């Protein structure tokens, strides 16, 4: 078994307490490869933001669990190397949408400092039982756990749901008490994937549901999944350079910033990063069709991702400058 502390990682407990108190959300950015990891570490180091590195079940299978462990350890060392004073930003390694106890246990055993168990597609009682089982194992190793109530529509990696089910505020207090989770993912109008809502619609986060949940579990860390905004400038670049993305819009960044001022202390963003990298790569391929050196197109993709996430930290999540909050 690998202890996450030996890798230089931290769990989410103290970070979430600081974020709730400070009125910001910690970025939870997914990665699958080296270029994504480099961009994320650079963006968060340069903006002095705490960071949650997320790995989905699909990403874990794609990148290999052993390699991921060393990539996470390398991320901490890289953060030290590029930090102005050699003091790295706090980094969490988190399993995104763990489907079962076995996957969560395996991640904990391989050095993850935080796991999510997604039992939202089960009945309420089954969700409680599964989440509680994961919490008991995780807490025995000082690993923090995120649970979920409610269902987000959309598709991303292995997570797919056709219909959206809002979180019921009357269930959250009982769920938190019975399971012992450290944070709770809720469904209040965000959606997975790049194809969230059709143009012409005006998607809104149900801040009224969020406010009611806060009343019932005051100060408890809340998580928003599916929070990409699908920047239209990136979609345009992709389509102008050979792409065929259907029209889609995401959640307005002004709404995410408003949510981040509350008990929402973790916001997941993945699709926007995919769009940024794809736009940069397509542009290189269109302008330089003879290019075949991966460094010549993955390098610009990495820089595009870095710039996007720096802006997210500063303007949307409000996490910039909070890496070393007391």
Order of alpha helices (4+ residues) and beta strands (2+ residues): alpha-beta-alpha-beta-alpha-alpha-beta-alpha-beta-alpha-beta-beta-beta-alpha-beta-alpha-beta-alpha-alpha-beta-alpha-alpha
